[in-house]
């Protein structure tokens, strides 16, 4: 269970990393589109909307993974404590 909790936490870190590197078209990187008609700018708006949605979803997923990994880790602690308590009376 602890390995699974660690994998969940590692996944949250990975999702955070991907979220931080989500590409967006802003300011300086619009220069290559300098001669592109207005229709190209509509593409930029859609692309940024998708990037924003991904970033929001990734934030939620990372938060859930971190929260649940903590719960799984605490559950493992409870199982260990219960196992130790059940062996105390058997000695």
C-alpha positions, -999 to 999 in steps of 0.1 A, spaced: 0 0 0 29 24 7 44 18 -27 10 25 -43 7 57 -22 42 66 -34 33 60 -70 2 82 -66 24 110 -52 49 105 -79 21 107 -105 9 140 -89 44 154 -93 45 143 -129 11 159 -137 23 191 -120 54 191 -142 34 186 -174 9 213 -163 38 238 -158 51 231 -193 18 234 -211 24 256 -242 5 288 -246 6 315 -273 14 348 -254 32 380 -264 67 370 -276 58 337 -292 31 354 -314 58 370 -335 60 341 -360 22 347 -367 29 384 -375 16 381 -411 -12 356 -404 -47 367 -411 -73 371 -383 -84 335 -387 -50 324 -374 -56 345 -343 -88 326 -337 -67 294 -337 -45 310 -311 -75 317 -289 -88 282 -292 -54 267 -285 -50 289 -254 -85 279 -242 -76 242 -245 -43 248 -227 -62 266 -199 -86 237 -196 -57 212 -195 -40 232 -168 -71 234 -147 -78 197 -151 -41 188 -143 -42 209 -111 -74 191 -100 -59 157 -108 -26 165 -90 -45 177 -60 -67 145 -59 -36 122 -63 -18 140 -35 -48 139 -12 -56 103 -19 -20 92 -16 -20 106 19 -51 87 27 -37 55 14 -5 60 34 -25 66 66 -46 35 58 -13 15 56 -3 29 90 -36 17 104 -32 -18 90 3 -20 104 -9 -8 138 -38 -33 138 -15 -61 128 9 -52 156 -19 -50 181 -33 -84 171 1 -100 176 7 -84 211 -19 -106 228 -6 -138 211 29 -138 226 
